[in-house]
């Protein structure tokens, strides 16, 4: 016979897991990251469902020989494929590591809710949100990221010189968000570099160094979109 009280408790666990996952995903959605509300919500909900089933769905009891932690353990390793999908390479910059970590941690929140550990789930979700938003803002403030995003346009004689230009920027801790190369004539290529620097002085130094490379001409610099 179905125990209505137990079923309502299990349903509440799923609702709490989905709600906490959605809240975490909202932060990612607001800041334009690849995994947003739906992804985080489903990760938390799926983890909670697996946890509930592993505890209540397979006839656990004395002498059953069934370990209720086996399915939960597989969630921890299985969530890795979603995290890998959230990590993107944009130019030579790797993005999405924080989102991948938030998916992994959200799975843990779902596990907590599914196991009925509401305090653990709620506190865990709160800490995740703090790490994604206020702490990130604090880190950016300490970094002093005041230099605006720029697009540096170069004309080079050979495509191979793009690598040397990139090395100049990397040596000065300037992030390259994207590189676009177009052939404009025989032995002439136009290269647009989307960059972000923590110091305006670093950009100035880089432009001076680029102009000294034989076969490289700095055509223009402008603010990014």
Residue frames as a rotation matrix with the C-alpha (Angstrom) as fourth column:
UNK 1
0.574 0.819 0.000 0.00
0.819 -0.574 0.000 0.00
0.000 0.000 -1.000 0.00
UNK 2
-0.086 -0.608 0.789 1.27
0.545 -0.691 -0.474 3.46
0.834 0.390 0.391 -0.86
UNK 3
-0.006 -0.018 -1.000 2.31
0.940 -0.342 0.000 5.57
-0.342 -0.939 0.019 2.11
UNK 4
0.631 0.369 0.683 0.98
0.653 -0.728 -0.210 8.99
0.419 0.578 -0.700 1.13
UNK 5
0.938 -0.285 -0.197 3.01
-0.068 -0.709 0.702 10.83
-0.340 -0.645 -0.684 3.78
UNK 6
0.071 -0.961 0.267 6.25
0.362 0.274 0.891 9.31
-0.929 0.034 0.368 2.52
UNK 7
0.011 -0.015 1.000 5.39
0.999 0.039 -0.011 10.09
-0.039 0.999 0.016 -1.09
UNK 8
0.896 0.337 0.289 4.66
0.343 -0.939 0.032 13.72
0.282 0.071 -0.957 -0.21
UNK 9
0.658 -0.727 -0.196 7.99
-0.079 -0.325 0.942 13.95
-0.749 -0.605 -0.271 1.59
UNK 10
-0.163 -0.733 0.661 9.83
0.684 0.398 0.611 12.57
-0.711 0.552 0.436 -1.42
UNK 11
0.369 0.373 0.851 8.00
0.884 -0.422 -0.199 14.96
0.286 0.826 -0.485 -3.74
UNK 12
0.989 -0.020 -0.149 9.00
0.047 -0.901 0.431 17.86
-0.143 -0.433 -0.890 -1.47
UNK 13
0.210 -0.976 0.054 12.65
0.242 0.106 0.965 16.78
-0.947 -0.190 0.258 -1.76
UNK 14
-0.172 -0.244 0.955 12.45
0.965 0.154 0.213 16.91
-0.199 0.957 0.209 -5.55
UNK 15
0.715 0.516 0.472 10.80
0.598 -0.801 -0.030 20.33
0.362 0.304 -0.881 -5.49
UNK 16
0.820 -0.481 -0.311 13.45
-0.046 -0.596 0.801 21.72
-0.571 -0.643 -0.511 -3.13
UNK 17
-0.085 -0.901 0.425 16.25
0.533 0.319 0.783 20.30
-0.842 0.294 0.453 -5.31
UNK 18
0.023 0.152 0.988 14.76
0.988 -0.154 0.000 21.74
0.152 0.976 -0.154 -8.50
UNK 19
0.918 0.384 0.104 14.20
0.358 -0.911 0.207 25.13
0.174 -0.153 -0.973 -6.88
UNK 20
0.561 -0.780 -0.276 17.72
-0.006 -0.336 0.942 25.41
-0.828 -0.527 -0.193 -5.54
UNK 21
-0.241 -0.651 0.720 19.17
0.758 0.337 0.559 24.33
-0.606 0.680 0.412 -8.88
UNK 22
0.386 0.477 0.790 17.06
0.869 -0.476 -0.137 26.94
0.311 0.739 -0.598 -10.69
UNK 23
0.963 -0.044 -0.266 18.28
0.094 -0.870 0.483 29.69
-0.253 -0.490 -0.834 -8.36
UNK 24
0.076 -0.997 0.025 21.92
0.173 0.038 0.984 28.77
-0.982 -0.070 0.175 -9.03
UNK 25
-0.244 -0.129 0.961 21.23
0.930 0.249 0.270 28.56
-0.274 0.960 0.059 -12.76
UNK 26
0.797 0.589 0.133 19.62
0.604 -0.775 -0.185 32.01
-0.006 0.228 -0.974 -12.69
UNK 27
0.546 -0.678 -0.493 22.95
-0.134 -0.651 0.747 33.56
-0.827 -0.342 -0.447 -11.70
UNK 28
-0.454 -0.724 0.519 24.66
0.387 0.364 0.847 31.80
-0.802 0.586 0.115 -14.62
UNK 29
0.108 0.613 0.783 21.85
0.992 -0.010 -0.129 32.86
-0.071 0.790 -0.609 -16.98
UNK 30
0.874 0.249 -0.416 22.07
0.294 -0.955 0.046 36.52
-0.386 -0.162 -0.908 -15.93
UNK 31
0.249 -0.884 -0.396 25.78
-0.430 -0.467 0.772 36.60
-0.868 -0.022 -0.496 -16.69
UNK 32
0.576 0.110 -0.810 25.41
-0.811 -0.042 -0.583 34.90
-0.098 0.993 0.065 -20.07
UNK 33
-0.508 -0.786 0.351 27.11
-0.734 0.609 0.300 31.59
-0.450 -0.105 -0.887 -19.32
UNK 34
-0.667 0.189 -0.720 26.38
-0.580 0.474 0.662 28.48
0.467 0.860 -0.206 -21.42
UNK 35
-0.526 0.504 -0.685 24.61
0.593 0.795 0.129 26.46
0.610 -0.338 -0.717 -18.69
UNK 36
-0.669 0.320 0.671 21.67
-0.444 -0.896 -0.016 28.40
0.596 -0.309 0.742 -17.23
UNK 37
-0.255 0.654 0.712 18.45
-0.953 -0.045 -0.300 27.87
-0.164 -0.755 0.634 -15.31
UNK 38
0.689 0.649 -0.323 17.21
-0.703 0.707 -0.079 24.76
0.177 0.281 0.943 -17.09
UNK 39
0.154 -0.710 -0.687 20.55
-0.178 0.664 -0.726 22.95
0.972 0.235 -0.024 -17.03
UNK 40
-0.793 -0.492 0.359 21.21
-0.404 -0.017 -0.915 23.55
0.457 -0.870 -0.185 -13.33
UNK 41
-0.059 0.867 0.494 17.60
-0.984 0.033 -0.175 22.79
-0.169 -0.497 0.851 -12.45
UNK 42
0.724 0.356 -0.591 17.71
-0.536 0.829 -0.157 19.47
0.434 0.431 0.791 -14.28
UNK 43
-0.248 -0.882 -0.400 21.08
-0.179 0.447 -0.876 18.53
0.952 -0.146 -0.268 -12.80
UNK 44
-0.763 -0.005 0.646 19.81
-0.641 -0.120 -0.758 19.12
0.082 -0.993 0.088 -9.26
UNK 45
0.254 0.953 0.164 16.48
-0.947 0.279 -0.157 17.41
-0.196 -0.116 0.974 -9.96
UNK 46
0.516 -0.106 -0.850 18.08
-0.427 0.828 -0.363 14.40
0.743 0.550 0.382 -11.64
UNK 47
-0.606 -0.791 -0.086 20.52
-0.256 0.296 -0.920 13.98
0.753 -0.536 -0.381 -8.77
UNK 48
-0.540 0.485 0.688 17.65
-0.816 -0.100 -0.570 14.15
-0.208 -0.869 0.450 -6.27
UNK 49
0.531 0.781 -0.329 15.58
-0.839 0.538 -0.080 11.59
0.115 0.318 0.941 -8.21
UNK 50
0.153 -0.563 -0.812 18.48
-0.217 0.783 -0.583 9.15
0.964 0.265 -0.002 -8.38
UNK 51
-0.807 -0.492 0.327 19.14
-0.384 0.017 -0.923 9.63
0.449 -0.870 -0.203 -4.68
UNK 52
-0.146 0.854 0.499 15.50
-0.953 0.014 -0.302 9.12
-0.264 -0.520 0.812 -3.71
UNK 53
0.657 0.413 -0.631 15.30
-0.631 0.759 -0.161 5.99
0.413 0.504 0.759 -5.85
UNK 54
-0.205 -0.821 -0.532 18.54
-0.210 0.568 -0.795 4.60
0.956 -0.051 -0.289 -4.48
UNK 55
-0.867 -0.098 0.489 17.21
-0.489 -0.032 -0.872 5.00
0.101 -0.995 -0.020 -0.93
UNK 56
-0.352 0.859 0.372 13.52
-0.584 0.109 -0.804 4.11
-0.731 -0.501 0.463 -1.37
UNK 57
0.267 0.620 -0.738 13.02
-0.944 0.012 -0.331 2.56
-0.197 0.784 0.588 -4.76
UNK 58
-0.035 -0.385 -0.922 14.87
-0.654 0.707 -0.270 -0.74
0.756 0.593 -0.276 -4.69
UNK 59
0.720 0.525 -0.454 13.57
-0.086 0.716 0.692 -2.57
0.689 -0.459 0.561 -1.67
UNK 60
-0.410 -0.881 0.237 16.19
-0.356 -0.085 -0.930 -1.63
0.840 -0.466 -0.279 0.88
UNK 61
0.699 0.577 0.424 15.93
-0.610 0.171 0.774 -3.36
0.374 -0.799 0.471 4.17
UNK 62
0.110 -0.672 0.732 17.80
-0.832 0.341 0.438 -5.61
-0.544 -0.657 -0.521 6.58
UNK 63
-0.139 -0.277 0.951 19.48
0.062 0.956 0.287 -8.41
-0.988 0.099 -0.116 4.73
UNK 64
0.847 0.527 -0.072 18.67
-0.021 -0.102 -0.995 -7.00
-0.531 0.844 -0.075 1.29
UNK 65
0.101 -0.920 0.378 22.35
0.741 0.323 0.588 -6.66
-0.664 0.221 0.715 0.43
UNK 66
0.402 0.102 0.910 21.65
0.797 -0.528 -0.293 -3.45
0.450 0.843 -0.293 -1.53
UNK 67
-0.438 -0.628 -0.644 23.93
0.815 -0.579 0.011 -0.48
-0.380 -0.520 0.765 -0.94
UNK 68
0.598 0.801 0.013 21.85
0.734 -0.541 -0.410 2.72
-0.322 0.255 -0.912 -1.23
UNK 69
0.373 -0.519 -0.769 24.97
-0.153 -0.852 0.501 4.80
-0.915 -0.069 -0.397 -1.87
UNK 70
-0.289 -0.590 0.754 25.91
0.619 0.485 0.617 3.10
-0.730 0.645 0.225 -5.15
UNK 71
0.326 0.477 0.816 23.68
0.931 -0.311 -0.191 5.19
0.162 0.822 -0.545 -7.41
UNK 72
0.962 0.021 -0.271 24.62
0.109 -0.943 0.314 8.39
-0.249 -0.332 -0.910 -5.58
UNK 73
0.124 -0.992 -0.021 28.30
0.112 -0.007 0.994 7.58
-0.986 -0.126 0.110 -6.11
UNK 74
-0.244 -0.184 0.952 27.73
0.912 0.289 0.290 7.23
-0.329 0.939 0.097 -9.84
UNK 75
0.810 0.564 0.160 26.13
0.586 -0.779 -0.225 10.69
-0.003 0.276 -0.961 -9.99
UNK 76
0.595 -0.639 -0.488 29.40
-0.085 -0.654 0.752 12.26
-0.799 -0.406 -0.443 -8.85
UNK 77
-0.497 -0.823 0.276 31.37
0.188 0.208 0.960 10.72
-0.847 0.529 0.051 -11.71
UNK 78
-0.155 0.513 0.844 28.55
0.955 0.296 -0.004 10.87
-0.252 0.806 -0.536 -14.26
UNK 79
0.762 0.478 -0.436 28.06
0.405 -0.878 -0.255 14.63
-0.505 0.018 -0.863 -13.94
UNK 80
-0.145 -0.945 -0.293 31.51
0.207 -0.319 0.925 15.06
-0.967 0.074 0.242 -15.44
UNK 81
-0.461 -0.048 0.886 30.27
0.872 0.157 0.463 14.85
-0.162 0.986 -0.031 -19.05
UNK 82
0.658 0.713 0.243 28.03
0.733 -0.680 0.011 17.90
0.173 0.171 -0.970 -18.53
UNK 83
0.630 -0.499 -0.595 30.88
0.128 -0.689 0.713 19.82
-0.766 -0.525 -0.370 -16.95
UNK 84
-0.429 -0.823 0.374 33.11
0.507 0.123 0.853 19.00
-0.748 0.555 0.364 -19.90
UNK 85
-0.077 0.495 0.865 30.44
0.984 -0.101 0.145 20.29
0.160 0.863 -0.480 -22.27
UNK 86
0.861 0.439 -0.257 30.31
0.492 -0.847 0.202 23.61
-0.129 -0.300 -0.945 -20.44
UNK 87
0.160 -0.892 -0.423 34.04
0.178 -0.395 0.901 24.25
-0.971 -0.219 0.095 -20.93
UNK 88
0.893 0.217 0.393 34.64
0.429 -0.155 -0.890 26.20
-0.132 0.964 -0.232 -24.13
UNK 89
-0.236 -0.967 -0.093 37.77
0.766 -0.244 0.595 27.38
-0.598 0.069 0.799 -25.90
UNK 90
0.871 0.491 0.028 37.39
0.431 -0.736 -0.522 30.97
-0.236 0.466 -0.853 -27.09
UNK 91
0.650 -0.760 0.010 40.50
-0.580 -0.504 -0.640 31.85
0.491 0.411 -0.768 -29.03
UNK 92
-0.274 -0.775 -0.570 43.30
0.043 0.582 -0.812 30.81
0.961 -0.247 -0.126 -26.69
UNK 93
-0.649 0.143 0.748 41.18
-0.739 -0.354 -0.574 31.55
0.183 -0.924 0.335 -23.62
UNK 94
-0.711 0.417 -0.566 39.47
0.394 0.903 0.171 28.70
0.583 -0.101 -0.806 -21.81
UNK 95
-0.596 0.606 0.526 36.02
-0.750 -0.655 -0.096 29.61
0.286 -0.452 0.845 -20.54
UNK 96
0.276 0.888 -0.369 33.35
-0.579 0.459 0.673 27.75
0.767 0.028 0.641 -18.58
UNK 97
-0.568 -0.550 -0.613 35.45
0.144 0.667 -0.731 26.21
0.811 -0.503 -0.300 -15.80
UNK 98
-0.916 0.263 0.303 33.40
-0.385 -0.361 -0.849 27.98
-0.114 -0.895 0.432 -13.13
UNK 99
0.026 0.972 -0.232 30.14
-0.994 0.050 0.100 26.91
0.109 0.228 0.967 -14.77
UNK 100
0.023 -0.094 -0.995 31.40
-0.235 0.967 -0.097 23.32
0.972 0.236 0.000 -14.89
UNK 101
-0.890 -0.393 -0.230 32.23
0.145 0.236 -0.961 23.52
0.432 -0.889 -0.153 -11.19
UNK 102
-0.629 0.726 0.278 28.79
-0.751 -0.475 -0.458 24.99
-0.200 -0.497 0.844 -10.44
UNK 103
0.211 0.681 -0.702 27.13
-0.763 0.563 0.317 22.07
0.610 0.469 0.638 -12.24
UNK 104
-0.336 -0.451 -0.827 29.17
0.148 0.842 -0.520 19.61
0.930 -0.297 -0.216 -10.20
UNK 105
-0.998 -0.046 0.044 28.32
-0.031 -0.249 -0.968 21.40
0.056 -0.967 0.248 -6.95
UNK 106
-0.323 0.946 -0.014 24.65
-0.945 -0.321 0.066 21.67
0.058 0.035 0.998 -7.96
UNK 107
0.040 0.262 -0.964 24.56
-0.276 0.930 0.242 17.89
0.960 0.256 0.109 -8.35
UNK 108
-0.775 -0.374 -0.510 25.71
0.380 0.369 -0.848 17.69
0.505 -0.851 -0.144 -4.72
UNK 109
-0.793 0.574 0.207 22.89
-0.592 -0.642 -0.487 20.05
-0.147 -0.508 0.849 -3.72
UNK 110
0.058 0.831 -0.553 20.44
-0.840 0.339 0.423 17.71
0.540 0.440 0.718 -5.45
UNK 111
-0.304 -0.258 -0.917 21.94
0.175 0.931 -0.320 14.75
0.936 -0.258 -0.238 -3.62
UNK 112
-0.993 -0.116 -0.031 21.47
0.057 -0.234 -0.971 16.54
0.105 -0.965 0.239 -0.31
UNK 113
-0.437 0.899 0.035 17.85
-0.895 -0.430 -0.121 17.41
-0.094 -0.084 0.992 -1.04
UNK 114
0.086 0.465 -0.881 17.12
-0.587 0.738 0.332 13.90
0.805 0.489 0.337 -2.29
UNK 115
-0.504 -0.360 -0.785 18.52
0.372 0.730 -0.573 12.43
0.780 -0.581 -0.235 0.91
UNK 116
0.535 0.816 -0.219 16.30
0.601 -0.186 0.777 14.73
0.593 -0.548 -0.590 2.96
UNK 117
-0.137 -0.663 -0.736 19.21
0.934 -0.334 0.127 16.82
-0.330 -0.670 0.665 4.24
UNK 118
0.649 0.547 0.529 17.51
0.717 -0.673 -0.183 20.13
0.256 0.498 -0.829 3.60
UNK 119
0.843 -0.363 -0.397 19.90
-0.022 -0.760 0.649 22.22
-0.538 -0.539 -0.648 5.69
UNK 120
-0.153 -0.942 0.298 22.91
0.354 0.229 0.907 20.83
-0.923 0.244 0.299 3.82
UNK 121
-0.086 0.180 0.980 21.24
0.995 0.071 0.075 21.47
-0.056 0.981 -0.185 0.46
UNK 122
0.845 0.497 0.201 20.15
0.506 -0.863 0.006 25.02
0.176 0.096 -0.980 1.27
UNK 123
0.637 -0.687 -0.349 23.45
-0.114 -0.532 0.839 26.05
-0.762 -0.494 -0.417 2.86
UNK 124
-0.228 -0.744 0.628 25.36
0.593 0.405 0.696 24.44
-0.772 0.531 0.349 -0.03
UNK 125
0.223 0.399 0.889 23.29
0.958 -0.259 -0.123 26.31
0.181 0.880 -0.440 -2.61
UNK 126
0.974 0.132 -0.186 23.80
0.183 -0.938 0.294 29.57
-0.136 -0.320 -0.938 -0.72
UNK 127
0.244 -0.961 -0.126 27.58
0.023 -0.124 0.992 29.10
-0.969 -0.245 -0.008 -0.66
UNK 128
-0.215 -0.276 0.937 27.58
0.899 0.319 0.300 28.31
-0.381 0.907 0.179 -4.39
UNK 129
0.642 0.549 0.536 25.69
0.713 -0.685 -0.153 31.53
0.283 0.480 -0.830 -5.11
UNK 130
0.856 -0.381 -0.350 28.06
-0.059 -0.745 0.665 33.55
-0.514 -0.548 -0.660 -2.94
UNK 131
-0.075 -0.956 0.284 31.07
0.319 0.247 0.915 32.07
-0.945 0.159 0.287 -4.74
UNK 132
-0.124 0.071 0.990 29.60
0.985 0.129 0.114 32.84
-0.119 0.989 -0.086 -8.15
UNK 133
0.543 0.504 0.671 28.45
0.628 -0.775 0.074 36.40
0.557 0.381 -0.738 -7.55
UNK 134
0.989 -0.119 0.086 29.76
-0.147 -0.802 0.579 38.46
0.000 -0.585 -0.811 -4.60
UNK 135
0.423 -0.892 0.160 33.13
0.206 0.266 0.941 36.71
-0.882 -0.365 0.297 -4.42
UNK 136
0.108 -0.349 0.931 33.61
0.987 0.150 -0.058 37.01
-0.119 0.925 0.361 -8.17
UNK 137
0.765 0.223 0.604 32.87
0.340 -0.936 -0.085 40.74
0.547 0.270 -0.792 -7.97
UNK 138
0.885 -0.465 -0.011 35.34
-0.188 -0.380 0.906 41.06
-0.426 -0.800 -0.423 -5.10
UNK 139
0.198 -0.836 0.512 38.06
0.632 0.508 0.585 39.24
-0.749 0.208 0.629 -7.05
UNK 140
0.287 -0.032 0.957 37.52
0.899 -0.336 -0.281 41.46
0.330 0.941 -0.068 -10.08
UNK 141
0.960 0.092 0.264 37.82
0.005 -0.950 0.312 44.51
0.279 -0.298 -0.913 -7.85
UNK 142
0.613 -0.788 0.062 41.13
-0.038 0.049 0.998 43.32
-0.789 -0.614 0.000 -6.41
UNK 143
0.131 -0.557 0.820 42.41
0.899 0.416 0.139 42.57
-0.419 0.719 0.555 -9.89
UNK 144
-0.134 -0.129 -0.982 41.74
-0.002 -0.991 0.131 46.16
-0.991 0.019 0.133 -10.88
UNK 145
-0.454 0.014 0.891 40.28
0.825 0.386 0.414 45.30
-0.338 0.923 -0.187 -14.27
UNK 146
0.139 0.476 -0.868 39.81
0.165 -0.876 -0.454 48.90
-0.976 -0.080 -0.200 -15.37
UNK 147
-0.762 -0.468 -0.448 41.20
-0.350 -0.285 0.893 48.64
-0.545 0.837 0.054 -18.89
UNK 148
0.276 0.939 -0.207 38.40
-0.714 0.056 -0.698 48.43
-0.644 0.340 0.685 -21.49
UNK 149
0.239 -0.111 0.965 38.12
0.490 0.872 -0.021 45.59
-0.838 0.477 0.263 -24.00
UNK 150
0.042 -0.344 -0.938 39.94
-0.642 -0.728 0.238 46.46
-0.765 0.593 -0.252 -27.21
UNK 151
0.814 0.042 0.580 40.27
0.405 0.673 -0.618 45.28
-0.416 0.738 0.531 -30.77
UNK 152
0.027 -0.886 -0.463 43.80
-0.365 -0.440 0.821 45.54
-0.931 0.147 -0.335 -32.16
UNK 153
0.940 0.300 0.161 43.99
0.056 0.330 -0.942 45.45
-0.336 0.895 0.293 -35.96
UNK 154
-0.019 -0.999 -0.037 47.25
-0.231 -0.032 0.973 44.34
-0.973 0.027 -0.230 -37.54
UNK 155
0.871 0.088 -0.483 48.54
-0.490 0.221 -0.843 43.83
0.032 0.971 0.236 -41.05
UNK 156
0.219 -0.800 0.559 51.06
-0.361 0.466 0.808 41.02
-0.907 -0.378 -0.187 -41.34
UNK 157
-0.154 -0.398 -0.904 53.14
-0.985 -0.010 0.173 39.65
-0.078 0.917 -0.390 -44.18
UNK 158
-0.611 -0.087 -0.787 52.77
-0.244 0.966 0.082 36.00
0.753 0.242 -0.612 -43.12
UNK 159
0.501 0.864 -0.055 50.14
-0.282 0.223 0.933 34.13
0.818 -0.452 0.355 -41.14
UNK 160
0.187 -0.508 -0.841 52.90
0.727 0.647 -0.230 32.70
0.661 -0.568 0.490 -38.95
UNK 161
-0.726 -0.514 0.458 53.44
0.147 -0.766 -0.626 36.17
0.672 -0.387 0.631 -37.52
UNK 162
0.272 0.888 0.371 50.06
-0.425 -0.235 0.874 35.93
0.863 -0.395 0.314 -35.76
UNK 163
0.624 -0.105 -0.774 51.69
0.579 0.727 0.369 33.51
0.524 -0.679 0.515 -33.33
UNK 164
-0.491 -0.865 -0.101 54.47
0.759 -0.368 -0.537 35.99
0.428 -0.341 0.837 -32.54
UNK 165
-0.484 0.403 0.777 51.91
-0.315 -0.909 0.274 38.75
0.816 -0.112 0.567 -32.02
UNK 166
0.624 0.748 -0.226 49.95
-0.102 0.364 0.926 36.49
0.775 -0.555 0.304 -29.65
UNK 167
0.194 -0.645 -0.739 53.11
0.871 0.460 -0.172 35.74
0.451 -0.610 0.651 -27.67
UNK 168
-0.718 -0.448 0.532 53.71
0.240 -0.877 -0.416 39.47
0.654 -0.171 0.737 -27.20
UNK 169
-0.009 0.824 0.566 50.23
-0.577 -0.467 0.670 39.88
0.816 -0.321 0.480 -25.71
UNK 170
0.719 0.296 -0.629 50.41
0.217 0.764 0.608 36.79
0.660 -0.574 0.485 -23.53
UNK 171
-0.230 -0.905 -0.357 53.80
0.772 0.054 -0.633 37.83
0.592 -0.421 0.687 -22.12
UNK 172
-0.873 -0.048 0.485 52.11
-0.153 -0.918 -0.366 41.02
0.463 -0.394 0.794 -20.86
UNK 173
-0.826 0.552 -0.112 49.20
0.422 0.475 -0.772 39.09
-0.373 -0.685 -0.625 -19.32
UNK 174
-0.506 0.687 -0.521 46.72
-0.785 -0.617 -0.051 40.35
-0.356 0.383 0.852 -21.90
UNK 175
-0.301 0.499 0.813 43.84
0.145 0.866 -0.479 37.95
-0.943 -0.026 -0.333 -22.55
UNK 176
-0.870 0.050 -0.490 42.99
-0.489 -0.201 0.849 37.20
-0.057 0.978 0.200 -26.17
UNK 177
-0.201 0.900 0.386 39.28
-0.398 0.286 -0.872 36.58
-0.895 -0.329 0.301 -26.61
UNK 178
0.647 0.447 0.617 39.34
0.365 0.530 -0.766 35.96
-0.669 0.721 0.180 -30.34
UNK 179
-0.457 -0.806 -0.377 41.48
-0.152 -0.346 0.926 36.17
-0.876 0.480 0.036 -33.47
UNK 180
0.694 0.658 0.292 40.13
0.251 0.160 -0.955 36.87
-0.675 0.736 -0.054 -36.96
UNK 181
-0.419 -0.894 -0.157 42.40
0.001 -0.173 0.985 36.63
-0.908 0.412 0.074 -39.99
UNK 182
0.756 0.633 0.165 41.56
0.212 0.001 -0.977 37.76
-0.619 0.774 -0.133 -43.54
UNK 183
-0.317 -0.835 0.450 43.76
0.778 0.042 0.626 37.71
-0.542 0.549 0.636 -46.62
UNK 184
0.544 0.519 -0.659 43.69
0.145 -0.832 -0.536 41.14
-0.827 0.196 -0.528 -48.25
UNK 185
0.743 -0.341 -0.576 46.29
-0.668 -0.325 -0.669 40.59
0.041 0.882 -0.469 -50.97
UNK 186
0.661 -0.588 -0.466 49.36
0.252 0.759 -0.600 38.68
0.707 0.279 0.650 -51.96
UNK 187
-0.320 -0.844 -0.431 51.56
0.692 0.103 -0.715 38.39
0.648 -0.527 0.550 -48.90
UNK 188
-0.823 0.106 0.558 49.21
-0.372 -0.843 -0.389 40.59
0.429 -0.527 0.733 -46.84
UNK 189
-0.274 0.721 -0.637 46.80
0.669 0.619 0.412 39.56
0.691 -0.313 -0.651 -44.11
UNK 190
-0.264 0.296 0.918 44.55
-0.573 -0.814 0.097 41.59
0.776 -0.500 0.385 -41.83
UNK 191
-0.442 0.032 -0.897 44.36
0.587 0.766 -0.262 40.33
0.678 -0.642 -0.357 -38.27
UNK 192
0.074 0.530 0.845 41.84
-0.540 -0.691 0.481 41.49
0.838 -0.492 0.235 -35.66
UNK 193
-0.602 -0.336 -0.724 42.67
0.431 0.626 -0.650 40.61
0.672 -0.704 -0.232 -32.05
UNK 194
0.458 0.756 0.467 39.97
-0.197 -0.426 0.883 41.00
0.867 -0.497 -0.046 -29.39
UNK 195
-0.401 -0.765 -0.503 41.83
0.445 0.317 -0.838 41.55
0.801 -0.560 0.213 -26.13
UNK 196
0.809 0.544 0.221 41.23
0.031 -0.415 0.909 42.33
0.587 -0.729 -0.352 -22.48
UNK 197
-0.266 -0.959 -0.102 43.93
0.355 0.001 -0.935 43.72
0.896 -0.285 0.340 -20.20
UNK 198
0.390 0.340 -0.856 44.06
0.911 -0.010 0.412 44.43
0.132 -0.940 -0.314 -16.50
UNK 199
0.040 -0.447 -0.894 46.27
0.423 -0.803 0.421 47.48
-0.905 -0.395 0.157 -17.02
UNK 200
0.951 0.292 -0.106 46.04
0.060 -0.510 -0.858 50.11
-0.304 0.809 -0.502 -19.74
UNK 201
0.320 -0.917 -0.240 49.82
-0.819 -0.395 0.416 50.41
-0.476 0.063 -0.877 -19.58
UNK 202
-0.241 -0.392 0.888 50.16
0.008 0.914 0.406 46.78
-0.971 0.105 -0.217 -20.60
UNK 203
0.624 0.533 0.571 48.23
0.597 0.146 -0.789 47.46
-0.504 0.834 -0.227 -23.80
UNK 204
0.881 -0.340 -0.329 50.45
-0.437 -0.850 -0.293 50.43
-0.180 0.402 -0.898 -24.62
UNK 205
-0.062 -0.958 0.279 53.57
-0.691 0.243 0.681 48.34
-0.720 -0.151 -0.677 -24.07
UNK 206
-0.024 0.114 0.993 52.18
0.384 0.918 -0.096 45.53
-0.923 0.379 -0.066 -26.21
UNK 207
0.901 0.407 0.149 51.35
0.301 -0.339 -0.891 47.84
-0.312 0.848 -0.428 -29.12
UNK 208
0.546 -0.787 -0.287 54.87
-0.791 -0.598 0.133 49.27
-0.276 0.154 -0.949 -29.03
UNK 209
-0.298 -0.676 0.674 56.33
-0.393 0.730 0.558 45.75
-0.870 -0.099 -0.484 -29.04
UNK 210
0.345 0.515 0.784 54.07
0.515 0.594 -0.617 44.66
-0.784 0.617 -0.060 -31.89
UNK 211
0.965 0.060 -0.256 55.12
-0.147 -0.685 -0.714 47.60
-0.218 0.726 -0.652 -34.03
UNK 212
0.173 -0.983 -0.069 58.75
-0.881 -0.185 0.435 46.50
-0.440 -0.014 -0.898 -33.68
UNK 213
0.024 -0.122 0.992 58.15
0.140 0.983 0.118 43.04
-0.990 0.136 0.041 -35.16
UNK 214
-0.739 -0.358 -0.570 59.34
-0.492 -0.291 0.820 42.90
-0.459 0.887 0.039 -38.75
UNK 215
-0.888 0.439 -0.135 56.42
0.127 0.516 0.847 42.22
0.441 0.735 -0.514 -41.07
UNK 216
-0.144 0.854 -0.501 53.82
0.988 0.150 -0.027 43.44
0.052 -0.499 -0.865 -38.58
UNK 217
-0.832 -0.014 0.555 52.06
0.072 -0.994 0.082 46.82
0.551 0.108 0.828 -38.82
UNK 218
-0.566 0.676 -0.472 49.64
0.663 0.032 -0.748 48.07
-0.490 -0.736 -0.466 -36.19
UNK 219
-0.567 0.405 0.717 46.75
0.583 -0.419 0.697 49.55
0.582 0.813 0.001 -38.20
UNK 220
-0.188 0.575 0.797 44.36
-0.504 -0.752 0.424 50.62
0.843 -0.322 0.431 -35.45
UNK 221
-0.873 0.090 -0.479 43.09
0.442 0.562 -0.699 50.01
0.206 -0.822 -0.530 -31.95
UNK 222
-0.439 0.791 0.427 39.51
-0.526 -0.611 0.592 50.50
0.729 0.035 0.684 -30.82
UNK 223
-0.555 0.331 0.763 37.15
-0.747 0.206 -0.632 49.68
-0.367 -0.921 0.133 -28.00
UNK 224
-0.964 0.256 -0.071 35.40
0.211 0.900 0.381 46.30
0.162 0.352 -0.922 -28.19
UNK 225
-0.289 0.942 0.172 31.64
-0.232 -0.243 0.942 45.98
0.929 0.233 0.288 -28.36
